[in-house]
């Protein structure tokens, strides 16, 4: 049985988070080796003089992240697959190894405007952001406005590294970060680098965002669809040189990648010297528990983490980041310099100030509460008015996944939802394989007090063939 030597500061609060952080660091540092059995929750609670529920919460968090595994009759252990972290296989040169293979994933026309994943931009913290910009313009030296490091402003990379370690349980240093113009550009740069030597076979989730498909192909990837079920990506069916996943909240289904699938995905990556591209979109908006830590924290030498402020603040800021292993990060940095010389400097300094002063965390806490109210109102209205619709993917994010009854036309349903002011899209264009009819509906811009009215209006229009002259579009719903 391991002697954990856990240190907690009772004055800081968040004891469960402190315990999880101490254990996570011990596993990463090698003090807790793969297969090590941890004390029972009751015993550790007694040792630390805390309630058993606090220890249970910490263990559950690390099980969800893939650091621990819990089995009946065996107890809680450090996940055996983390042995690959201590002695990772010899790395191969950057680039894919397999032959070309065409994909039949449909290419859809670009779409601009409100999306189911768009945040409520009326809540953008204008005053605080303006204050951050003013601070930058009055404090940064003139030389800071010159051509700088294409990898990003050092101050922002420093703040982001700390934020990602603290909030996303990432294992990242400033030198491993590259600032980019959003996740889309980050993925393009990563795939551009990986596909330089040979064609890249990239496994993608099925269904997946149809807007990403042209981007991925243009960047040099040959796509290999892999089905998604209730536990997330089906790792047993993976093939290719790399995989693109959304483990915190899969789009469009909303599924969170299960702990066994996380472990299997790590084994897949290490067994074949493969790369995992992690799109960490809207991961901060977890409603049923603390956000599950990112995959990159489990295997920083195998996972490339991409994120942005598009869901937390605004897509129009075009500020994102890529966290990659050192060699790959340097290659991405060089590619960024060759592409457009880097991101806007003033906005980078402003985001660094926003992070440093706590404005970013405060805004996220506020919006997490608001989005949860809106999600709850929409789910409740659907249950009352349209109980035959199965609502999925509600644990996190800014959208819900609605499985429609057999025979429903998802394209028609999405159009009628848009008529009443809801942000909705059919799922069929996102699929390679067949599946039940479904639509994705965003709730970030749906005020809680308007949810019932919007759903009732949708129900009336669906019942009357799309015509409801006495039911006008809902005001105040974007």
C-alpha positions as CSV (number, residue, x, y, z in Angstrom):
1,X,0.0,0.0,0.0
2,X,1.4,3.4,-1.0
3,X,2.4,6.0,1.6
4,X,1.1,9.1,-0.3
5,X,2.5,12.0,1.7
6,X,-0.3,14.3,0.6
7,X,-0.1,18.0,1.7
8,X,-3.2,20.0,1.9
9,X,-3.9,23.6,2.9
10,X,-7.2,23.8,4.7
11,X,-7.2,27.6,4.5
12,X,-7.4,27.5,0.7
13,X,-10.5,25.3,0.4
14,X,-11.1,23.0,-2.5
15,X,-9.6,20.0,-0.5
16,X,-10.7,17.4,-3.1
17,X,-8.9,19.4,-5.8
18,X,-5.8,19.6,-3.7
19,X,-5.7,15.9,-3.1
20,X,-6.3,15.2,-6.8
21,X,-3.5,17.6,-7.7
22,X,-1.0,16.0,-5.3
23,X,-1.8,12.5,-6.6
24,X,-1.6,13.7,-10.2
25,X,1.8,15.2,-9.6
26,X,3.1,12.1,-7.8
27,X,2.0,9.9,-10.8
28,X,3.6,12.2,-13.3
29,X,6.8,12.4,-11.3
30,X,7.1,8.7,-11.0
31,X,6.7,8.5,-7.2
32,X,3.5,6.5,-7.7
33,X,4.4,3.9,-10.2
34,X,2.0,2.1,-12.6
35,X,-0.1,-0.5,-10.7
36,X,0.5,1.0,-7.3
37,X,-2.5,0.4,-5.1
38,X,-3.8,3.4,-3.2
39,X,-5.3,3.4,0.3
40,X,-9.0,2.9,0.6
41,X,-10.9,6.1,0.6
42,X,-12.0,5.7,4.2
43,X,-8.4,5.0,5.4
44,X,-7.0,8.0,3.5
45,X,-9.8,10.2,4.8
46,X,-8.9,9.2,8.3
47,X,-5.2,9.9,7.7
48,X,-5.9,13.4,6.2
49,X,-8.7,14.1,8.7
50,X,-11.2,15.0,6.0
51,X,-14.6,13.5,5.1
52,X,-14.6,10.3,3.1
53,X,-16.6,12.1,0.4
54,X,-13.8,14.5,-0.2
55,X,-11.4,11.6,-1.0
56,X,-14.0,9.8,-3.1
57,X,-14.4,13.0,-5.2
58,X,-10.6,13.2,-5.7
59,X,-10.3,9.6,-6.7
60,X,-13.2,9.9,-9.1
61,X,-11.7,12.9,-10.7
62,X,-8.5,11.0,-11.5
63,X,-10.3,7.9,-12.6
64,X,-12.2,10.1,-15.1
65,X,-9.0,11.6,-16.3
66,X,-7.3,8.2,-16.7
67,X,-4.7,8.5,-14.0
68,X,-6.3,5.9,-11.8
69,X,-8.4,2.8,-12.3
70,X,-10.9,1.4,-9.8
71,X,-12.1,-2.2,-9.8
72,X,-14.3,-4.1,-7.4
73,X,-12.2,-6.5,-5.3
74,X,-9.0,-4.8,-6.3
75,X,-9.4,-1.3,-5.1
76,X,-8.0,1.9,-6.7
77,X,-4.6,1.7,-8.5
78,X,-2.4,3.9,-10.7
79,X,-3.4,3.1,-14.2
80,X,-1.0,0.4,-15.6
81,X,-0.7,2.1,-19.0
82,X,1.1,5.0,-17.4
83,X,4.2,2.8,-17.5
84,X,4.6,4.0,-21.0
85,X,5.2,7.5,-19.6
86,X,8.2,6.3,-17.6
87,X,9.9,4.5,-20.5
88,X,8.3,5.8,-23.7
89,X,9.2,4.0,-27.0
90,X,11.8,5.5,-29.2
91,X,10.3,8.4,-31.1
92,X,10.2,8.3,-34.8
93,X,10.9,11.4,-37.0
94,X,8.0,13.8,-37.4
95,X,5.6,12.8,-40.1
96,X,3.2,10.0,-41.1
97,X,4.2,6.5,-42.2
98,X,1.3,4.9,-43.9
99,X,0.2,5.1,-47.5
100,X,-2.5,7.4,-48.9
101,X,-6.1,6.5,-48.6
102,X,-9.1,8.6,-49.9
103,X,-12.0,9.3,-47.6
104,X,-15.6,9.5,-48.5
105,X,-16.6,11.9,-45.7
106,X,-18.9,14.5,-47.4
107,X,-17.5,17.9,-48.0
108,X,-20.1,20.6,-47.1
109,X,-20.2,24.2,-48.2
110,X,-18.9,26.7,-45.6
111,X,-21.4,28.2,-43.3
112,X,-21.1,31.5,-41.4
113,X,-23.2,32.9,-38.7
114,X,-24.7,31.6,-35.5
115,X,-23.9,28.0,-34.7
116,X,-25.1,25.7,-32.0
117,X,-21.7,26.0,-30.3
118,X,-21.6,29.8,-30.4
119,X,-21.5,31.6,-27.0
120,X,-23.7,34.4,-25.9
121,X,-21.7,37.4,-27.2
122,X,-23.9,39.9,-25.4
123,X,-22.1,38.7,-22.2
124,X,-18.6,39.5,-23.6
125,X,-16.9,41.3,-20.7
126,X,-16.4,44.5,-22.7
127,X,-15.4,46.8,-19.8
128,X,-12.8,44.3,-18.4
129,X,-11.4,43.6,-21.8
130,X,-11.2,47.4,-22.5
131,X,-9.4,47.8,-19.2
132,X,-6.9,45.1,-20.2
133,X,-6.3,46.7,-23.6
134,X,-5.8,50.1,-21.9
135,X,-3.4,48.6,-19.5
136,X,-1.4,47.1,-22.4
137,X,-1.2,50.3,-24.3
138,X,0.0,52.3,-21.3
139,X,2.5,49.8,-20.0
140,X,4.1,47.7,-22.7
141,X,7.3,49.2,-24.3
142,X,7.2,50.4,-27.9
143,X,9.5,47.6,-29.0
144,X,6.9,45.1,-27.9
145,X,4.7,46.2,-30.9
146,X,7.4,45.2,-33.4
147,X,7.6,41.8,-35.2
148,X,7.9,39.3,-32.4
149,X,8.2,35.6,-31.8
150,X,5.8,33.8,-34.2
151,X,5.2,31.4,-31.4
152,X,3.5,34.1,-29.4
153,X,4.2,36.8,-26.7
154,X,6.2,35.2,-23.9
155,X,3.9,36.8,-21.2
156,X,0.9,35.1,-22.7
157,X,2.5,31.7,-23.0
158,X,3.6,32.0,-19.4
159,X,0.1,32.8,-18.2
160,X,-1.5,30.2,-20.4
161,X,0.9,27.4,-19.2
162,X,-0.1,28.2,-15.6
163,X,-3.8,28.3,-16.5
164,X,-3.8,25.0,-18.4
165,X,-1.9,23.3,-15.6
166,X,-4.3,24.6,-13.0
167,X,-7.7,24.3,-14.8
168,X,-7.1,21.6,-17.5
169,X,-4.6,19.4,-15.6
170,X,-2.2,19.8,-18.5
171,X,1.5,19.0,-18.3
172,X,2.8,22.0,-20.3
173,X,5.6,24.6,-20.1
174,X,5.6,28.0,-21.9
175,X,8.2,26.8,-24.5
176,X,5.8,24.0,-25.6
177,X,3.1,26.5,-26.4
178,X,2.4,28.2,-29.8
179,X,-0.2,31.0,-29.9
180,X,-2.4,30.7,-33.0
181,X,-5.5,32.3,-34.5
182,X,-7.9,29.7,-33.1
183,X,-8.2,26.0,-33.0
184,X,-8.8,25.8,-36.8
185,X,-5.4,27.4,-37.5
186,X,-3.7,25.4,-34.9
187,X,-5.0,22.1,-36.4
188,X,-4.0,23.3,-39.9
189,X,-0.4,24.0,-38.7
190,X,-0.1,20.7,-36.9
191,X,-1.3,18.7,-39.8
192,X,0.9,20.7,-42.2
193,X,3.9,19.8,-40.2
194,X,3.0,16.1,-39.7
195,X,2.2,15.6,-43.4
196,X,5.5,17.1,-44.7
197,X,7.3,13.8,-45.1
198,X,4.5,11.5,-46.2
199,X,0.7,11.5,-46.6
200,X,-1.0,11.5,-43.2
201,X,-3.9,9.2,-42.4
202,X,-5.9,10.9,-39.8
203,X,-8.6,9.1,-37.9
204,X,-11.6,11.4,-37.1
205,X,-14.7,10.9,-35.0
206,X,-17.9,9.8,-36.8
207,X,-20.0,11.9,-36.6
208,X,-17.8,15.0,-36.6
209,X,-18.0,18.7,-37.4
210,X,-18.6,19.0,-41.1
211,X,-16.9,22.4,-41.1
212,X,-13.6,20.9,-40.1
213,X,-13.5,18.4,-43.0
214,X,-12.4,20.7,-45.8
215,X,-9.8,22.3,-43.4
216,X,-8.3,18.9,-42.5
217,X,-8.1,17.8,-46.1
218,X,-6.6,21.1,-47.2
219,X,-3.9,20.7,-44.5
220,X,-2.9,17.4,-46.1
221,X,-4.8,14.8,-44.1
222,X,-6.5,11.7,-45.6
223,X,-9.5,11.1,-43.2
224,X,-10.5,7.8,-41.7
225,X,-13.9,7.9,-40.0
226,X,-14.1,6.0,-36.6
227,X,-17.5,5.6,-35.0
228,X,-18.5,7.2,-31.7
229,X,-20.8,5.5,-29.2
230,X,-22.0,6.2,-25.6
231,X,-18.4,6.1,-24.3
232,X,-16.9,8.2,-27.0
233,X,-14.5,7.2,-29.8
234,X,-14.4,3.5,-30.4
235,X,-10.7,2.9,-30.0
236,X,-11.0,-0.7,-31.1
237,X,-11.7,0.5,-34.6
238,X,-8.9,3.0,-34.9
239,X,-6.4,3.0,-37.7
240,X,-4.1,5.6,-39.1
241,X,-1.1,7.6,-38.1
242,X,-2.9,10.1,-35.9
243,X,-6.3,10.7,-34.5
244,X,-8.3,13.9,-33.9
245,X,-10.6,13.7,-30.8
246,X,-12.8,15.9,-28.7
247,X,-12.7,14.0,-25.4
248,X,-14.1,16.6,-23.0
249,X,-17.3,17.0,-25.0
250,X,-17.6,15.2,-28.4
251,X,-19.1,17.2,-31.2
252,X,-21.9,16.7,-32.1
253,X,-23.0,13.9,-29.7
254,X,-21.8,15.6,-26.5
255,X,-20.4,12.3,-25.2
256,X,-17.5,12.5,-22.7
257,X,-14.7,10.0,-23.5
258,X,-14.9,7.3,-20.8
259,X,-11.9,6.4,-18.6
260,X,-11.4,2.9,-20.2
261,X,-11.4,4.6,-23.7
262,X,-8.9,7.1,-22.5
263,X,-6.6,4.3,-21.3
264,X,-7.1,2.4,-24.6
265,X,-6.4,5.5,-26.6
266,X,-3.1,6.1,-24.8
267,X,-2.1,2.5,-25.4
268,X,-2.9,2.9,-29.1
269,X,-0.7,6.0,-29.4
270,X,2.3,4.5,-27.6
271,X,2.1,1.1,-29.3
272,X,2.5,2.7,-32.8
273,X,4.3,5.9,-32.0
274,X,1.2,7.7,-33.1
275,X,0.0,11.3,-32.4
276,X,-3.3,12.3,-30.7
277,X,-4.7,15.7,-31.6
278,X,-6.9,16.9,-28.8
279,X,-9.5,19.6,-29.6
280,X,-10.3,20.9,-26.1
281,X,-13.2,23.1,-27.2
282,X,-15.7,24.3,-24.5
283,X,-14.0,22.0,-21.9
284,X,-14.4,24.6,-19.2
285,X,-18.2,24.4,-19.4
286,X,-18.8,21.2,-17.4
287,X,-22.0,21.3,-15.4
288,X,-22.2,18.0,-13.4
289,X,-18.7,18.0,-11.9
290,X,-15.3,19.7,-12.2
291,X,-14.0,19.7,-15.8
292,X,-12.3,16.4,-16.7
293,X,-8.6,16.9,-17.2
294,X,-7.2,16.9,-20.7
295,X,-5.6,13.9,-22.4
296,X,-2.4,15.9,-22.8
297,X,-1.8,15.7,-19.1
298,X,-1.6,12.0,-19.3
299,X,0.8,11.8,-22.2
300,X,2.4,15.1,-23.1
301,X,4.9,13.4,-25.5
302,X,2.0,11.9,-27.5
303,X,-0.8,14.4,-27.4
304,X,-1.1,17.8,-29.1
305,X,-3.5,20.0,-27.2
306,X,-5.5,22.7,-29.1
307,X,-7.7,25.3,-27.4
308,X,-8.9,28.8,-27.7
309,X,-11.0,31.6,-26.1
310,X,-13.7,31.3,-28.8
311,X,-16.3,29.6,-26.5
312,X,-15.2,31.3,-23.3
313,X,-15.0,34.8,-24.7
314,X,-15.7,35.3,-28.4
315,X,-14.7,33.6,-31.7
316,X,-14.0,37.0,-33.2
317,X,-10.9,37.4,-31.0
318,X,-9.2,34.6,-33.0
319,X,-6.9,33.7,-30.1
320,X,-5.9,30.1,-29.5
321,X,-3.0,27.9,-28.6
322,X,-1.3,24.6,-29.4
323,X,0.6,22.7,-26.7
324,X,2.9,20.1,-28.3
325,X,6.1,18.1,-27.5
326,X,9.2,20.2,-27.8
327,X,10.3,19.1,-31.3
328,X,6.8,19.4,-32.8
329,X,6.2,22.7,-31.0
330,X,9.3,24.2,-32.6
331,X,8.3,22.9,-36.0
332,X,4.8,24.5,-35.6
333,X,6.4,27.7,-34.4
334,X,8.6,27.8,-37.6
335,X,5.5,27.1,-39.8
336,X,3.6,29.9,-38.1
337,X,6.4,32.3,-38.8
338,X,6.5,31.2,-42.5
339,X,2.7,31.6,-42.8
340,X,1.9,35.0,-41.4
341,X,4.6,36.1,-38.8
342,X,2.3,35.5,-35.7
343,X,-0.8,36.7,-33.9
344,X,-1.7,40.3,-33.1
345,X,0.5,41.5,-30.2
346,X,-1.9,43.8,-28.4
347,X,-4.6,41.2,-28.0
348,X,-2.1,38.7,-26.8
349,X,-0.9,41.0,-24.1
350,X,-4.5,41.8,-23.2
351,X,-5.4,38.2,-22.7
352,X,-2.2,37.7,-20.6
353,X,-3.4,40.6,-18.4
354,X,-6.9,39.2,-18.3
355,X,-5.6,35.8,-17.1
356,X,-3.1,37.2,-14.6
357,X,-5.7,39.5,-12.9
358,X,-8.3,36.8,-12.6
359,X,-10.8,38.3,-15.0
360,X,-10.8,35.2,-17.2
361,X,-11.7,32.9,-14.3
362,X,-14.3,35.2,-13.0
363,X,-16.0,35.5,-16.4
364,X,-16.0,31.7,-16.8
365,X,-17.6,31.1,-13.4
366,X,-20.3,33.6,-14.3
367,X,-21.0,32.1,-17.7
368,X,-20.9,28.5,-16.4
369,X,-23.7,29.4,-14.0
370,X,-25.7,31.1,-16.7
371,X,-25.3,28.4,-19.3
372,X,-26.3,25.8,-16.8
373,X,-29.6,27.7,-16.1
374,X,-30.2,27.9,-19.9
375,X,-29.4,24.2,-20.4
376,X,-31.7,23.1,-17.6
377,X,-34.6,25.3,-18.9
378,X,-34.2,23.8,-22.5
379,X,-34.0,20.2,-21.3
380,X,-37.0,20.7,-19.0
381,X,-39.1,22.2,-21.7
382,X,-38.2,19.4,-24.1
383,X,-39.1,16.8,-21.5
384,X,-42.5,18.4,-20.9
385,X,-43.5,19.3,-24.5
386,X,-41.7,16.7,-26.6
387,X,-41.0,13.7,-24.4
388,X,-40.4,11.3,-27.4
389,X,-37.2,13.2,-28.2
390,X,-34.1,11.7,-26.4
391,X,-31.8,14.5,-25.1
392,X,-28.1,13.6,-24.9
393,X,-24.8,15.3,-24.3
394,X,-26.0,17.6,-21.5
395,X,-23.1,17.2,-19.1
396,X,-21.0,20.0,-20.7
397,X,-20.7,22.4,-23.5
398,X,-23.1,24.8,-25.2
399,X,-25.3,22.5,-27.1
400,X,-27.6,19.4,-26.7
401,X,-27.9,16.4,-29.1
402,X,-31.5,15.5,-29.8
403,X,-32.3,12.0,-31.1
404,X,-35.6,12.2,-32.9
405,X,-38.3,9.5,-33.1
406,X,-38.0,7.1,-36.1
407,X,-39.3,8.6,-39.2
408,X,-38.7,12.2,-38.3
409,X,-37.0,14.4,-40.9
410,X,-34.0,16.0,-39.2
411,X,-33.5,18.6,-41.9
412,X,-37.1,19.8,-41.6
413,X,-36.8,19.7,-37.8
414,X,-33.7,21.8,-37.9
415,X,-35.3,24.3,-40.3
416,X,-38.4,24.7,-38.1
417,X,-36.1,25.2,-35.1
418,X,-34.3,28.0,-36.9
419,X,-37.7,29.6,-37.8
420,X,-38.6,29.9,-34.1
421,X,-35.2,31.4,-33.3
422,X,-33.2,28.3,-32.1
423,X,-29.7,27.6,-33.4
424,X,-30.0,24.1,-34.9
425,X,-28.4,21.9,-37.4
426,X,-29.1,18.4,-38.8
427,X,-26.6,15.6,-37.9
428,X,-26.8,13.7,-41.3
429,X,-24.1,16.0,-43.0
430,X,-21.8,15.2,-40.1
431,X,-22.0,11.4,-40.5
432,X,-20.1,8.9,-42.6
433,X,-22.2,6.0,-41.3
434,X,-26.0,5.7,-40.8
435,X,-27.6,6.6,-37.5
436,X,-30.9,7.6,-36.0
437,X,-32.3,11.1,-37.1
438,X,-30.9,13.8,-34.8
439,X,-30.4,17.5,-34.6
440,X,-27.9,19.7,-32.6
441,X,-29.5,22.6,-30.8
442,X,-27.5,25.4,-29.1
443,X,-28.7,26.9,-25.8
444,X,-26.1,29.5,-25.1
445,X,-28.1,32.3,-26.7
446,X,-31.5,31.0,-25.5
447,X,-32.5,32.9,-22.3
448,X,-33.9,30.6,-19.7
449,X,-37.3,32.3,-19.5
450,X,-37.7,31.9,-23.3
451,X,-37.0,28.2,-23.5
452,X,-40.5,26.8,-22.8
453,X,-42.0,29.3,-25.3
454,X,-39.5,28.4,-28.0
455,X,-40.0,24.6,-27.6
456,X,-43.8,25.0,-27.6
457,X,-43.6,27.0,-30.8
458,X,-41.4,24.3,-32.4
459,X,-43.9,21.6,-31.3
460,X,-46.8,23.5,-32.9
461,X,-44.9,24.0,-36.2
462,X,-43.9,20.4,-36.4
463,X,-47.4,19.3,-35.7
464,X,-49.0,21.5,-38.3
465,X,-46.6,20.9,-41.1
466,X,-44.4,23.9,-40.4
467,X,-47.2,26.4,-40.5
468,X,-48.2,28.2,-37.4
469,X,-49.5,31.7,-38.3
470,X,-50.6,32.4,-34.7
471,X,-47.2,31.5,-33.3
472,X,-44.6,34.2,-34.2
473,X,-40.9,33.7,-33.9
474,X,-39.7,34.1,-30.3
475,X,-38.3,37.6,-29.6
476,X,-35.1,37.7,-27.7
477,X,-33.9,34.4,-29.0
478,X,-30.8,34.7,-31.3
